[in-house]
Every structure is written in C-alpha cells, then in structure tokens.
Amino acid sequence: MPPKKKHKTFSDCESQGSTATIRKLVNKLDKNFKSQPPCEKTQKILSILKERHKEEIVEAALLKYYNSEELKPFQAELIKMQTHLERTGKKMIILFDGRDASGKGGTIRRVTRYMNEKRYRVEALGKPTDTQKTELHMKRYIERFPHAGEIVLFDRSWYNRAMVEPVMGFCTKEQYRRFLKKVTSYEQNFILDGGKTILLKLYFSVTKEEQAIRFERRKNDPLRQWKLSEVDLQAQDLWDEFTEKKRTLLQKSHTKQSKWWIIRSDDKHLARRETMKLILSSIKYRGRSRTLDFNIDPNVVISGSRELRIMNKQKKRYGTPLS
C-alpha cells in the first residue's frame, strides 16, 4: 500500500513564502476566473478548492499577516529614529551586500515601507560608465551619500569591488588589491566624519541549498524572472570563489570603527526583523519603546569577527570555508 500523501504544514508554507503559496493554489483555478466579479470569485474558490487547499491558503495567509504585524512595531521605531536623525542633522549609511538571492531587496523594502520618503534614498548603482571607470572607485558612491538628516540604503555598495568584480573578472587583480588596502581609510576619511555619520555594513548570507531554491523560483515565476542576471546564473558554480572573497573581505575591512554584521537570511522574516533591530540599536533616539524587545538574535546576526573565526576554522578543517 503506497504511503499516504503528506499535506503541507505551516512550516512548509513558511519555507516557500506565504504569498507564493497563495498564488500557486489560486492559479489552479480555471482561466475564466479573473473576469468574474468578486462575489462570484469567492463562490468559485469555495466550490473548486479542496479542503486541504483551503487549509493551506488560510495557513499561508495567517503566516503572511503574522509576519507583517510582527514587523510593524519595529517599523514604527524606524520612523522615530528617522525623525531623530532629521532633528539632529546626523546621517546614516546602510550597506546591503552579500550573496545573490540572499534577501537584500526584500529587507530594504520592509525597512523603508513606512518611512518618510523625503528623508531616505535607496541607491542601487548599475555598471560604471566609461568615464567612471577612470575615476576613483568610491567616487560615484560618495556622490550619493546622504545629506544632513537623511538615510541612504545601498543595495550593493562599493564592496562590489571586493566580491562580484574580482570573481567575475570585472576588475583587475591590482584594482582589487588596491581597494582592499585603502577601503577602511576611505571610510574613515569620507564617512565617519566626527560622529556625524552612522555607517552600518550588512552582509546577507544564504546557504548554497537555499540559494539554489530561490534561483529556481525566479526561473519559474514570471514576476521574479527579471531578477535573474548573468551573475546569478553562475553563482552556484562559483560558490567557493565567492566564499573565499567573503573571508578576505572580513579579514581586510572589518575594523573596530567600521564593523561588518553578517545576517543569516535563509529565513527571510527573521532576517528582516533582526536587521531592523540592528539598525535601531545603532543610535540612541528620543521616544524609544520601553516594552519592545530589541535584543538581537545571535543565531541570525553575527559579528564580522565571529564569522571570520568560524570561516577560518572551516578552512582549517575542510580546506575551504563553507558559508
């Protein structure tokens, strides 16, 4: 007798994304479904979907709602922090670097969702122009730095020169070495100007298995296919090269004044929540909630120095770091 087919559980819905679960199940309806009025759609759903499908949709919708509600108190605190920065004239720069498909963009969207749009910018710089290639690598980033009272979030930063560019051959070995030698002094001179600027360097770290799952989802989902790039398609094959560049990155650019924070992002929701806590903990601001738990989960947010120790132990034991 064949084994009984196992129904999806709440954790299964969480692993593949609640929105994706709902969309996948509703897409099983016939093609005429979209042209029907709302009340008829509801009746159609109830008549066609099996009981287990209804349970899956309810579970996925509840998870989506729960996750959204859990973030809202922290999103409200981010507004308070933003108001403080505006009042004091301080600046904040947050770097979102890391593996492809590690959840950087989704986290940025949750962090900024309720912020005052006039007081923050998201910068995702494309390929440098021919003119920019002849200039200081940092220059085009410096031109996008925040004004007083503003937050700038870089969706990939000048640290492309330490990760993607050398692995993919977009820069020379000399350019790569020169960048690593000078980057911390650049940050000290151009950014950490007398305490007026807060710099947060976040590296989103996803496992190889989870990255493969997310790439497969991008290939098959027309709403996500635009995210696939040339680099994405080679990321799995070049996993070890990217890992070694990450280890070197931490060796050369994690300092007491300019720290890296590693965000374990296999669980997207936890990564988003803990990133918000980390941002909120980076500065004291008026009106901070006394009841909200700001303690950061040490299994999700790892200091750059701790991550480097882990990677060095892995390299010594296995011949190469794994994460």
TORNU-543186 format. One record per atom (N, C-alpha, C): residue in three letters; x, y, z. Coordinates in steps of 0.001 Angstrom, whole numbers, padded with zeros to 6 digits, always signed. Atoms other than C-alpha are relative to their C-alpha. Layout:
<sites>
ALAXYZ
...
</sites>
This chain:
<sites>
MET+000851-001201+000000
MET+000000+000000+000000
MET+000879+001241+000000
PRO-000869-001188+000075
PRO+001549+003337-001043
PRO-000189+000893+001209
PRO+000117-000873-001176
PRO+002287+005807+001765
PRO-000971+001140-000257
LYS+000973-001083+000100
LYS-000354+008415+002451
LYS+000715+001315-000282
LYS-000624-001269+000387
LYS+000453+011742+000814
LYS-000095+000996+001152
LYS-000060-000929-001125
LYS+001530+014249+003425
LYS-000427+001390-000419
HIS+000445-001361+000286
HIS-000255+017600+003496
HIS+001076+000995+000424
LYS-000949-001060-000367
LYS+001771+020783+003626
LYS-000318+000512+001396
THR+000174-000530-001339
THR+002331+022150+007101
THR+000262+001492+000006
PHE-000217-001434-000163
PHE+002570+025683+008426
PHE+001449+000357-000328
SER-001422-000273+000260
SER+006378+025451+008293
SER+000334-000158-001472
ASP-000216+000138+001437
ASP+006224+024246+004675
ASP-000361+001285-000713
CYS+000435-001262+000603
CYS+004290+027391+003732
CYS+001028+001087+000258
GLU-000984-001024-000357
GLU+006855+029493+005572
GLU+001243-000128-000854
SER-001243+000200+000720
SER+009770+027905+003719
SER-000085+000458-001447
GLN+000087-000392+001403
GLN+008432+028651+000249
GLN-000601+001375-000190
GLY+000565-001339+000101
GLY+006877+032042+001048
GLY-001510-000049-000063
SER+001461+000076-000085
SER+003247+032608+002002
SER-000679+000562-001238
THR+000600-000586+001203
THR+002499+034858-000982
THR+000087-000978-001169
ALA-000173+000972+001084
ALA+003905+032254-003383
ALA-000955-001170+000160
THR+000917+001114-000255
THR+001818+029540-001721
THR-001419+000348-000424
ILE+001350-000435+000344
ILE-001410+031503-002068
ILE-000151+000117-001508
ARG+000079-000207+001447
ARG-000652+032452-005676
ARG-000048-001340-000734
LYS-000074+001305+000658
LYS+000198+028870-006626
LYS-001325-000737+000097
LEU+001260+000712-000184
LEU-003008+027486-005181
LEU-001145+000638-000774
VAL+001071-000693+000703
VAL-005295+030143-006629
VAL+000160-000145-001510
ASN-000244+000151+001438
ASN-003646+029738-010048
ASN-000528-001317-000547
LYS+000568+001268+000444
LYS-005106+026230-010147
LYS-001430+000163-000518
LEU+001354-000255+000485
LEU-008481+027797-010890
LEU+000010+000161-001514
ASP+000045-000081+001461
ASP-009703+027944-014497
ASP+000302+001417-000480
LYS-000455-001267+000580
LYS-008668+030779-016856
LYS-001075+001080+000009
ASN+001085-000985-000004
ASN-012091+032471-016755
ASN-000176+000664+001360
PHE+000153-000481-001382
PHE-011646+033124-013052
PHE+000213+001505+000133
LYS-000372-001405-000166
LYS-010048+036585-013459
LYS-001089+000958-000464
SER+001013-000892+000548
SER-013001+038017-015392
SER-001273+000035+000815
GLN+001221+000060-000800
GLN-015580+037204-012722
GLN+000006+001066+001089
PRO+000083-000979-001085
PRO-016853+039759-010159
PRO+000402-000630+001330
PRO-000521+000514-001271
PRO-015581+039465-006551
PRO-000865-001061+000674
CYS+000844+000958-000711
CYS-018617+037667-005109
CYS-000006-001359-000700
GLU-000030+001247+000755
GLU-018585+035072-007897
GLU+001354-000686+000144
LYS-001327+000570-000214
LYS-014842+034626-007427
LYS+000041-000769+001314
THR+000017+000653-001310
THR-015379+033802-003770
THR-000713-001334-000073
GLN+000768+001228+000139
GLN-018035+031217-004637
GLN+000782-001036-000808
LYS-000781+000889+000846
LYS-015781+029765-007325
LYS+001133-000648+000800
ILE-001089+000519-000836
ILE-012893+029404-004884
ILE-000529-001090+000925
LEU+000544+000936-000966
LEU-015073+027677-002310
LEU-000460-001306-000642
SER+000522+001196+000662
SER-016542+025268-004852
SER+001090-000853-000630
ILE-001042+000735+000722
ILE-013326+024299-006643
ILE+001108-000510+000916
LEU-001128+000402-000833
LEU-010629+024246-003982
LEU-000390-001117+000961
LYS+000231+001069-000944
LYS-010372+021081-001975
LYS+000252+000504+001423
GLU-000112-000421-001400
GLU-010472+021223+001816
GLU+001450+000245+000397
ARG-001403-000169-000381
ARG-006714+020774+002115
ARG+000589+001269-000625
HIS-000453-001239+000625
HIS-006170+023668-000350
HIS-000447+001200+000818
LYS+000514-001097-000836
LYS-008357+025896+001789
LYS+000856+000151+001253
GLU-000831-000037-001207
GLU-006312+024956+004841
GLU+001364+000615-000301
GLU-001309-000530+000372
GLU-003064+025734+003013
GLU-000068+001513-000215
ILE+000156-001433+000252
ILE-004358+029139+001886
ILE-000174+000754+001315
VAL+000224-000656-001299
VAL-005561+030001+005384
VAL+001308+000069+000779
GLU-001276+000017-000718
GLU-002231+028935+006907
GLU+000988+001005-000592
ALA-000933-000915+000661
ALA-000225+030884+004317
ALA-000385+001450+000247
ALA+000476-001368-000227
ALA-002403+033987+004715
ALA+000238+000425+001443
LEU-000233-000314-001410
LEU-002160+033806+008511
LEU+001477+000273+000267
LEU-001436-000204-000174
LEU+001624+033485+008331
LEU+000417+001353-000556
LYS-000315-001290+000613
LYS+001848+036453+005976
LYS-000465+001148+000896
TYR+000556-001042-000882
TYR-000376+038513+008294
TYR+000832+000092+001290
TYR-000760+000011-001249
TYR+001520+037445+011426
TYR+001365+000658-000184
ASN-001326-000575+000251
ASN+004919+038289+009934
ASN-000072+001509-000202
SER+000170-001430+000251
SER+003665+041660+008731
SER-000264+000757+001297
GLU+000334-000655-001260
GLU+002192+042512+012132
GLU+001186+000023+000961
GLU-001158+000048-000896
GLU+005350+041433+013965
GLU+001021+001079-000338
LEU-000967-001016+000415
LEU+007412+043904+011943
LEU-000463+001426+000310
LYS+000530-001360-000098
LYS+005120+046903+012433
LYS+000519+000802+001194
PRO-000555-000796-001110
PRO+006303+047921+015945
PRO+001419+000481-000278
PHE-001376-000399+000336
PHE+009893+047978+014665
PHE+000006+001036-001125
GLN+000123-000996+001066
GLN+008839+049896+011555
GLN-000418+001353+000586
ALA+000376-001242-000682
ALA+007223+052462+013863
ALA+001205+000623+000696
GLU-001213-000501-000643
GLU+010510+052743+015771
GLU+000952+000598-001029
LEU-000853-000545+001061
LEU+012347+053324+012489
LEU-000436+001416-000372
ILE+000488-001358+000267
ILE+010131+056367+011916
ILE+000497+000958+001082
LYS-000523-000827-001099
LYS+011119+057704+015355
LYS+001489+000280-000207
MET-001434-000163+000240
MET+014771+057113+014522
MET+000242+000984-001133
GLN-000125-000898+001148
GLN+014341+058882+011192
GLN-000257+001444+000423
THR+000305-001341-000507
THR+012790+061879+012964
THR+001165+000548+000816
HIS-001161-000404-000805
HIS+015742+061962+015379
HIS+001152+000438-000895
LEU-001080-000353+000920
LEU+018243+061996+012521
LEU-000257+001358-000649
GLU+000355-001278+000614
GLU+016394+064866+010877
GLU+000181+001156+000986
ARG-000078-001053-001018
ARG+016253+066841+014124
ARG+001440+000327+000372
THR-001384-000209-000428
THR+019938+066343+014959
THR+000951+000265-001166
GLY-000848-000230+001165
GLY+021258+066631+011406
GLY+001006-001101-000259
LYS-000917+001117+000240
LYS+023004+063264+011565
LYS-000367-000729-001288
LYS+000188+000739+001245
LYS+023384+060997+008545
LYS+000174-001497+000278
MET-000156+001440-000147
MET+023067+057246+008162
MET+000196-000639-001373
ILE-000249+000776+001207
ILE+024509+054953+005503
ILE-000090-001476+000378
ILE+000150+001433-000260
ILE+023428+051300+005427
ILE+000346-000753-001277
LEU-000412+000795+001149
LEU+025166+048870+003091
LEU-000681-001365+000064
PHE+000599+001329+000111
PHE+023251+045779+001958
PHE+000798-000778-001057
ASP-000826+000795+000888
ASP+025825+043423+000485
ASP-000244-001475+000287
GLY+000133+001420-000256
GLY+026068+039658+000220
GLY-000286-000802-001249
ARG+000267+000943+001083
ARG+025169+036667-001886
ARG-001194+000434-000846
ASP+001184-000184+000829
ASP+022761+036809-004801
ASP-001161-000794+000614
ALA+001220+000645-000517
ALA+019179+035927-003762
ALA+000041-000192+001515
SER-000099+000135-001460
SER+020055+036473-000092
SER-001021+000849+000745
GLY+001076-000736-000663
GLY+017084+038755+000593
GLY+000283+001460+000278
LYS-000344-001401-000248
LYS+018697+042185+000461
LYS-001146+000941-000385
GLY+001040-000899+000498
GLY+015998+043857-001653
GLY-001269-000063+000817
GLY+001211+000150-000805
GLY+013097+042424+000340
GLY+000147+000643+001363
THR-000238-000623-001307
THR+014667+043592+003589
THR-000042+001520-000120
ILE+000024-001450+000214
ILE+015210+047100+002213
ILE-001442+000496-000117
ARG+001399-000417+000166
ARG+011542+047273+001200
ARG-000741+000013+001328
ARG+000673+000016-001318
ARG+010398+046291+004706
ARG+000530+001097+000910
VAL-000589-001045-000853
VAL+012807+048688+006410
VAL-000566+001371-000347
THR+000404-001347+000441
THR+011670+051686+004350
THR-001508+000161-000204
ARG+001407+000007+000409
ARG+007987+050793+003936
ARG-000799+001188+000525
TYR+000803-001066-000597
TYR+006571+053412+006323
TYR+000812+001268+000262
MET-000846-001171-000236
MET+009464+055874+006381
MET-000461+001201-000831
ASN+000238-001230+000750
ASN+009183+059480+005251
ASN+000859-000040-001267
GLU-000716+000168+001267
GLU+010106+059213+001565
GLU+000941+001160-000318
LYS-000841-001171+000264
LYS+011650+062686+001599
LYS+001330-000063+000747
ARG-001185+000010-000858
ARG+014259+061686+004171
ARG+000827-001283-000131
TYR-000859+001153+000252
TYR+015673+058461+002746
TYR+000100-000237-001501
ARG-000178+000402+001396
ARG+017013+057129-000557
ARG+000537-001432-000045
VAL-000574+001312+000285
VAL+017680+053639-001878
VAL+000828+000143-001265
GLU-000911-000121+001140
GLU+020691+053557-004191
GLU+000454-001381-000453
ALA-000448+001260+000605
ALA+021285+050584-006493
ALA+000714+000357-001297
LEU-000756-000495+001150
LEU+024038+051683-008849
LEU+000245-001118-001018
GLY-000258+000956+001071
GLY+024397+049960-012205
GLY+001470-000030-000366
LYS-001388+000063+000455
LYS+027542+049376-014225
LYS+000578+001402-000130
PRO-000616-001325+000152
PRO+030001+052293-014155
PRO+000145+000365-001477
THR-000201-000473+001372
THR+030255+054411-017286
THR+001493-000052-000327
ASP-001413-000014+000397
ASP+033488+054604-019269
ASP+000775+001074+000751
THR-000646-001081-000767
THR+034260+057907-017537
THR+000206-000404+001446
GLN-000104+000404-001394
GLN+033550+056491-014081
GLN+001075-001062+000208
LYS-001036+001031-000102
LYS+035892+053583-014774
LYS+001395+000601+000144
THR-001311-000661-000088
THR+038771+056092-014993
THR+000169+000757+001309
GLU-000023-000772-001240
GLU+037900+057710-011646
GLU+000173-000915+001207
LEU-000062+000741-001256
LEU+038304+056671-008026
LEU-001259-000855+000147
HIS+001133+000932-000095
HIS+036104+053606-007461
HIS-001085+000513+000941
MET+000954-000472-001008
MET+034459+055208-004411
MET-000774+001239-000441
LYS+000546-001314+000337
LYS+033637+058477-006208
LYS-001498-000025-000298
ARG+001418+000001+000378
ARG+030270+057515-007704
ARG-000904-000370+001171
TYR+000772+000276-001213
TYR+029166+056201-004317
TYR-000032+001220+000916
ILE-000078-001204-000834
ILE+030361+059281-002455
ILE-000984+001052-000491
GLU+000944-000965+000575
GLU+028245+061370-004834
GLU-001441-000271+000423
ARG+001365+000370-000433
ARG+025163+059527-003489
ARG-000140-000029+001510
PHE+000051+000024-001457
PHE+025965+059956+000185
PHE-001124+000895+000529
PRO+001141-000758-000540
PRO+023236+061349+002484
PRO+000346+001434+000372
HIS-000091-001349-000534
HIS+022645+064969+003338
HIS-000322-000070+001492
ALA+000311-000034-001428
ALA+022132+066042+006948
ALA-001451-000443+000218
GLY+001339+000462-000327
GLY+019134+064237+008458
GLY-000550-001043-000948
GLU+000471+000929+001026
GLU+018969+061663+005658
GLU+000624-001388+000193
ILE-000489+001375+000004
ILE+019342+057872+005381
ILE+000158-000444-001449
VAL-000192+000595+001321
VAL+020825+056230+002295
VAL+000277-001479+000179
LEU-000160+001445-000046
LEU+020498+052486+001815
LEU+000555-000458-001349
PHE-000633+000469+001231
PHE+022873+050996-000759
PHE-000336-001472-000223
ASP+000281+001372+000403
ASP+021540+047869-002471
ASP+001190-000475-000820
ARG-001375+000250+000445
ARG+025069+046589-003087
ARG+000759+001325+000023
SER-000759-001224-000257
SER+027828+049049-002369
SER+001347-000037-000696
TRP-001354-000031+000541
TRP+031436+049913-003135
TRP+000729-001329+000232
TYR-000610+001308-000242
TYR+032221+046422-001788
TYR-000239-000994-001129
ASN+000025+000803+001228
ASN+031265+045049-005200
ASN+001427-000266-000487
ARG-001397+000114+000421
ARG+034960+045647-005858
ARG+000720-001126+000757
ALA-000628+001056-000791
ALA+035769+043062-003167
ALA-000675-001355-000181
MET+000746+001256+000130
MET+033205+040418-004188
MET-000269-000359-001461
VAL+000455+000373+001338
VAL+031461+040302-007553
VAL+001051+000305-001055
GLU-000913-000425+001061
GLU+034016+042225-009617
GLU+001224-000914-000150
PRO-001161+000878+000196
PRO+037109+040086-008892
PRO-000372-001419-000410
VAL+000413+001361+000356
VAL+035195+036792-009133
VAL-000408-000083-001467
MET+000520+000005+001365
MET+033554+037728-012436
MET+000970+000623-001005
GLY-000985-000590+000906
GLY+036652+039418-013872
GLY-000347+001407-000456
PHE+000394-001366+000347
PHE+035123+042917-013877
PHE+001015+001036+000459
CYS-001082-000906-000391
CYS+038240+044424-012298
CYS+001306-000781-000064
THR-001301+000668+000036
THR+041957+043689-012385
THR+000402-000434+001408
LYS-000499+000435-001306
LYS+043845+041945-009591
LYS+000598+001176+000770
GLU-000594-001168-000637
GLU+045680+045193-008912
GLU-001076+000919+000568
GLN+001110-000819-000487
GLN+042420+047136-008603
GLN-000616-000614+001253
TYR+000550+000721-001151
TYR+041114+044509-006206
TYR+000895+000165+001224
ARG-000936-000130-001129
ARG+044246+044599-004021
ARG+000048+001430+000519
ARG-000067-001402-000410
ARG+044357+048393-004001
ARG-001244+000404+000785
PHE+001245-000306-000705
PHE+040704+048605-002948
PHE+000037-000525+001434
LEU-000028+000586-001337
LEU+041157+046231-000007
LEU+001000+000709+000911
LYS-001028-000692-000781
LYS+044260+048134+001097
LYS-000485+001353+000497
LYS+000365-001386-000303
LYS+042565+051534+001102
LYS-001430+000205+000502
VAL+001417-000222-000236
VAL+038846+050948+001751
VAL-000304+000502+001410
THR+000312-000439-001361
THR+038907+051360+005528
THR+000440+001449+000237
SER-000411-001406-000138
SER+040844+054629+005262
SER-000968+000907-000747
TYR+001040-000762+000696
TYR+038298+055815+002678
TYR-001190+000215+000925
GLU+001166-000092-000884
GLU+035527+055058+005135
GLU+000276+000944+001166
GLN-000357-000868-001117
GLN+037368+056815+007933
GLN+000001+001467-000422
ASN-000133-001381+000465
ASN+038007+059941+005846
ASN-001291+000582-000571
PHE+001149-000523+000724
PHE+034833+060239+003774
PHE-001330-000181+000733
ILE+001287+000349-000598
ILE+032180+058772+006046
ILE-000065+000329+001484
LEU+000075-000162-001457
LEU+032990+058717+009733
LEU+000550+001360+000410
ASP-000474-001380-000181
ASP+033302+062498+009904
ASP-000438+000565+001348
GLY+000264-000571-001318
GLY+033403+063369+013572
GLY-001287-000472+000635
GLY+001197+000540-000629
GLY+030499+061138+014541
GLY-001305+000455-000604
LYS+001228-000494+000628
LYS+028013+062852+012234
LYS-000674-001045-000882
THR+000537+001027+000891
THR+027567+059756+010058
THR+000071-001369+000659
ILE+000044+001381-000481
ILE+026470+056300+011169
ILE+000108-000912-001212
LEU-000188+000955+001089
LEU+027757+053527+008883
LEU-000293-001398+000500
LEU+000311+001394-000315
LEU+026221+050050+009036
LEU+000314-000850-001224
LYS-000376+000873+001110
LYS+027773+047331+006880
LYS-000625-001379+000247
LEU+000732+001253-000168
LEU+025450+044338+006466
LEU+000319-000953-001150
TYR-000262+001032+001002
TYR+026391+041132+004658
TYR-001041-001096+000167
PHE+001057+001006-000066
PHE+023425+038859+003882
PHE+000541-001336-000497
SER-000613+001300+000258
SER+024496+035224+003992
SER-001071-001077-000086
VAL+000971+001066+000239
VAL+022341+032471+002493
VAL+000762-001277-000304
THR-000681+001261+000288
THR+023237+028785+002276
THR-000101-000327-001490
LYS-000019+000375+001411
LYS+024044+027229-001079
LYS-001303-000686-000408
GLU+001237+000729+000288
GLU+020972+024987-000875
GLU-001180+000963-000133
GLU+001104-000959+000048
GLU+018597+027862-000146
GLU+000125+000923-001210
GLN-000201-000829+001183
GLN+020150+030000-002870
GLN-000492-000714-001257
ALA+000447+000784+001156
ALA+019505+027215-005396
ALA-001520-000028-000086
ILE+001469+000010-000032
ILE+015852+027033-004317
ILE-000551+001341-000487
ARG+000486-001335+000386
ARG+015426+030792-004745
ARG+000264+000284-001481
PHE-000266-000160+001431
PHE+017077+030776-008164
PHE-001033-000758-000829
GLU+000992+000812+000718
GLU+014724+028006-009267
GLU-001356+000686+000009
ARG+001273-000733-000098
ARG+011765+030055-008053
ARG+000001+001184-000965
ARG-000095-001139+000929
ARG+012994+033032-010074
ARG-000184-000455-001447
LYS+000113+000507+001369
LYS+013263+030922-013210
LYS-001447-000293-000372
ASN+001345+000481+000284
ASN+009699+029639-012906
ASN-001102+001006+000295
ASP+001013-001000-000363
ASP+007916+032750-011601
ASP+000161+001222-000897
PRO-000116-001153+000915
PRO+007197+035420-014271
PRO+000131+001329+000725
LEU-000118-001235-000771
LEU+007026+038047-011519
LEU+001403+000182+000572
ARG-001354-000078-000556
ARG+010584+037248-010431
ARG+001096-000192-001048
GLN-001007+000330+001008
GLN+012317+036375-013700
GLN+000942+001161-000303
TRP-000839-001166+000283
TRP+013613+039930-014133
TRP+001198+000072+000948
LYS-001087-000039-000971
LYS+015811+039349-011060
LYS+001207-000836-000432
LEU-001100+000860+000431
LEU+017884+036711-012824
LEU+001002+000783-000838
SER-001053-000692+000744
SER+021201+038081-014057
SER+001084-000990-000402
GLU-001132+000833+000409
GLU+024361+036749-015618
GLU+000760-000519+001212
VAL-000712+000392-001214
VAL+025980+036716-012198
VAL-000783-001075+000747
ASP+000838+000988-000677
ASP+023029+034818-010704
ASP+000202-001396-000593
LEU-000076+001281+000686
LEU+023315+032074-013300
LEU+001318-000728+000265
GLN-001308+000612-000270
GLN+026956+031473-012339
GLN+000313-000116+001491
ALA-000279-000088-001437
ALA+026654+031992-008576
ALA+000222-001357+000648
GLN-000145+001322-000603
GLN+026234+028307-007719
GLN+001338-000645-000392
ASP-001262+000583+000465
ASP+029190+027195-009852
ASP+001207+000690+000635
LEU-001111-000782-000555
LEU+031350+029959-008373
LEU-000120+000167+001521
TRP+000268-000119-001429
TRP+030193+029371-004791
TRP+001282+000104+000827
ASP-001229+000013-000799
ASP+033656+028571-003407
ASP+000825+001273-000204
GLU-000731-001235+000269
GLU+035238+031590-005117
GLU-000613+001176+000762
PHE+000663-001067-000741
PHE+032636+033929-003621
PHE+000239-000151+001499
THR-000226+000250-001429
THR+033119+032289-000211
THR+001386+000472+000425
GLU-001372-000418-000328
GLU+036867+032878-000271
GLU+000125+001521-000028
LYS-000029-001467+000065
LYS+036332+036511-001297
LYS-000693+000596+001225
LYS+000672-000462-001219
LYS+033945+036905+001635
LYS+000961-000062+001184
ARG-000959+000145-001100
ARG+036625+035609+004021
ARG+001064+001092-000052
THR-000988-001059+000166
THR+039185+038034+002618
THR-000605+001364+000325
LEU+000712-001254-000294
LEU+036630+040844+002806
LEU-000028+000272+001501
LEU+000075-000167-001451
LEU+036193+040273+006540
LEU+001383+000223+000606
GLN-001363-000175-000495
GLN+039942+039979+007105
GLN+000488+001432-000178
LYS-000569-001288+000371
LYS+040685+043285+005404
LYS-000860+001210+000388
SER+000841-001195-000161
SER+037673+045508+006095
SER-000927-000010+001217
HIS+000730-000027-001277
HIS+036163+044526+009449
HIS+000917+000596+001051
THR-000819-000677-001007
THR+037577+047008+011952
THR-000884+000446+001158
LYS+000744-000464-001172
LYS+036570+048358+015342
LYS-000866+001196-000342
GLN+000747-001203+000382
GLN+035455+051631+013744
GLN-000991-000267-001138
SER+000810+000269+001193
SER+033877+050043+010646
SER-000289-001500-000080
LYS+000269+001428-000171
LYS+032354+046680+011539
LYS-000936-000547-001080
TRP+000955+000738+000811
TRP+030621+044101+009393
TRP-000940-000782+000909
TRP+000972+000858-000671
TRP+027458+042368+010539
TRP-000532-000991-001026
ILE+000474+001055+000892
ILE+026507+039053+008951
ILE-001450-000328+000369
ILE+001411+000310-000223
ILE+022772+038412+008548
ILE-000282-001368-000611
ARG+000399+001314+000494
ARG+021812+034735+008286
ARG-001412+000125-000568
SER+001258-000378+000642
SER+018983+035026+005774
SER-000752-001141-000678
ASP+000816+001095+000530
ASP+017668+031547+004958
ASP-001466+000201+000376
ASP+001348-000374-000428
ASP+014620+032595+006979
ASP-000150+001501-000242
LYS+000096-001407+000395
LYS+013646+035861+005295
LYS-000620+000872+001077
HIS+000684-000821-001005
HIS+011299+037047+008016
HIS+000916+000321+001171
LEU-000916-000234-001117
LEU+013829+036590+010809
LEU+001110+000969-000399
ALA-001048-000903+000479
ALA+016486+038316+008709
ALA-000502+001434-000025
ARG+000558-001346+000067
ARG+014191+041318+008158
ARG-000209+000580+001394
ARG+000252-000484-001361
ARG+013169+041576+011803
ARG+001292+000343+000724
GLU-001238-000231-000728
GLU+016681+041253+013172
GLU+000819+001131-000618
THR-000665-001141+000635
THR+018046+043737+010621
THR-000572+001300+000536
MET+000617-001197-000567
MET+015536+046290+011877
MET+000502+000249+001416
LYS-000502-000148-001369
LYS+016640+045641+015459
LYS+001437+000539-000015
LEU-001395-000432+000085
LEU+020280+046083+014449
LEU+000095+001474-000368
ILE+000012-001418+000403
ILE+019568+049397+012715
ILE-000425+000874+001172
LEU+000520-000791-001122
LEU+017570+050654+015700
LEU+000979+000049+001165
SER-000969+000045-001096
SER+020349+049638+018087
SER+001266+000795-000299
SER-001230-000691+000404
SER+022947+051639+016171
SER+000034+001458+000457
ILE+000058-001405-000398
ILE+021802+055005+017541
ILE-001042+000200+001099
LYS+000979-000340-001030
LYS+020063+056441+020591
LYS-000939+001073-000549
TYR+000970-000971+000507
TYR+016870+058316+019751
TYR-001123+000185+001022
ARG+001046-000351-000954
ARG+014077+060011+021676
ARG-001272-000795-000267
GLY+001281+000682+000124
GLY+010859+058105+022355
GLY+000102-001492-000224
ARG-000211+001442+000208
ARG+012339+054620+022122
ARG-000947-000812+000885
SER+000949+000827-000741
SER+009800+051986+023186
SER+000691-000726+001147
ARG-000557+000701-001155
ARG+010380+050518+026638
ARG-000541-001412+000127
THR+000616+001321-000091
THR+008259+047445+026051
THR+000419-000933-001140
LEU-000381+000795+001157
LEU+009567+046282+022672
LEU+001335-000701+000244
ASP-001232+000774-000185
ASP+012245+043568+022658
ASP+000986+000329-001121
PHE-001023-000373+000976
PHE+015328+044967+020914
PHE+001198-000954+000019
ASN-001116+000941-000072
ASN+017578+042038+021837
ASN+000156-000721-001337
ILE-000270+000575+001317
ILE+019217+040742+018673
ILE+000295-001486+000121
ASP-000182+001449+000006
ASP+019096+037016+017916
ASP+001423-000327-000470
PRO-001393+000285+000380
PRO+022750+035834+017934
PRO+000132-001112-001035
ASN-000026+001025+001038
ASN+021831+032972+015598
ASN-000310+000572-001382
VAL+000351-000646+001263
VAL+020702+035434+012923
VAL+000994+001106-000335
VAL-000959-001093+000206
VAL+023038+038420+013374
VAL+001331-000383+000633
ILE-001334+000436-000436
ILE+026727+037506+013609
ILE+000992+001131-000239
SER-001016-001029+000216
SER+029574+039946+014117
SER+001003-000476-001036
GLY-000972+000348+001018
GLY+032153+040067+011363
GLY+001177-000781+000556
SER-001147+000693-000604
SER+034908+038938+013724
SER-000356-001446+000347
ARG+000434+001369-000324
ARG+032904+035912+014896
ARG-000142-000837-001276
GLU+000152+000714+001269
GLU+032047+034955+011308
GLU+001353-000376-000579
LEU-001338+000287+000521
LEU+035696+035191+010339
LEU+000638-001164+000747
ARG-000532+001132-000783
ARG+036671+032839+013175
ARG-000627-001313-000462
ILE+000704+001202+000468
ILE+034025+030358+012001
ILE+000555-000445-001350
MET-000479+000322+001340
MET+035251+030544+008403
MET+001442-000518+000036
ASN-001389+000456-000098
ASN+038908+030148+009386
ASN+000074-001427+000546
LYS+000044+001369-000533
LYS+038070+027035+011425
LYS-000443-000983-001083
GLN+000469+000863+001088
GLN+036168+025606+008452
GLN+001101-000228-001025
LYS-001084+000119+000989
LYS+039086+026318+006127
LYS+001090-000945+000513
LYS-001025+000848-000585
LYS+041497+024615+008506
LYS-000450-001462+000017
ARG+000505+001374-000126
ARG+039248+021571+008898
ARG-000313-000642-001360
TYR+000475+000565+001271
TYR+037830+021153+005378
TYR+000809+000439-001216
GLY-000788-000496+001123
GLY+040350+023020+003246
GLY-000610+001213-000670
THR+000681-001178+000547
THR+037801+025723+002370
THR-001132+000393+000941
PRO+001142-000414-000814
PRO+035283+027829+004291
PRO-001301-000400-000703
LEU+001244+000525+000564
LEU+031689+026662+003796
LEU-001085+001060-000191
SER+001132-000946+000012
SER+029474+029695+004426
SER+000281+001224-000868
</sites>
